[in-house]
Amino acid sequence: MPLSLKLPLPGIAPTLPRSAMAITVAIIESRPHLRRELKGIVAADPGCSCVCSCASWKAEFRIISQLAPDVIIMDVSQPEDGG
């Protein structure tokens, strides 16, 4: 017998379907020109929202962890981390 659920479930606040919510993105890139380009690419997609754009993960770690983005686009060769 198939399982059927009636939504919204009692006691649980209804949320927007995933397709209606923006995917949150943080960009961590040391080069300003590339950071701007990546931010533009993310902004061009109506399903995405850039919540943070910074040069260093160390400097912005608290902010990024509080924002808890769905996706982090990060330069893996950060100069401060020895490349």
N, C-alpha and C positions, 0 to 999 in steps of 0.2 A: 504494500500500500504506500503511495507516495506521501511524503511529508509536506504539509502545507503550513505556512506561517501567515498570520495576519499582521500586517505592518501598519502603523508603528506598534511595536511591542509595548505593553503597559509598563509604565515607570521608566521608559527609555525615551529620551528626547529625540525627535526625528532629526536627521541630518540631511544635508543635500547629497544627492547621488555623487559618486566620485567624479563622474564626467562633468558635473557642474562646478566642481571646486578646482581652483588653480593649483598646479603642482608648484610648490615653493622651492626656489633655487637660491643657493649661496654661491658666489663666485670668489675664489681666492686665487689671485694672479698678481705677481710682482710687477709685471709690465703694464703701465697705464693704458697704452693704446690697445693692447690685447684684451684687457679687462673691459674697456668701453665696447669693443666689438662683441665680446661674449654677452655683455649686458644687453646690447641691441638685438642680438639673436634671440635671447630669452624673451625680451619684451615684445618681439614680433609675433610670438606664438600666444594666441589668446588663452591657451590652456596652461600657461606658465606665468609665474610671477617671481621676479628677482627680489628677494627680501634682504640681501646683504651683498655688497661688493667691496672687497678689501684687498690690500696688498700682502697681508701677512696673517696667517692663521693664529700665530702666537699673540699678536696684538688684539685680535678680535675674538679670541676663543670664547670668552664669557658671553658675548653678544650672540655668536653663532650657536652656542649650546642652548641659550635661552630661546632663540627663534626656532630651533629644531627643524631646519629645512628638510624637505623630502629628498632633495638631491644637492650634492656639493660638487661643483666643478672646481678642481684644484690643480694648480701648477705643482707637479710632483718634484720639481727641482727648485724649491724655494732657496734663494741665496743664503738666508740666515740659518738654514739647516745643513749647510755644507754641500748642497746640490745633490 
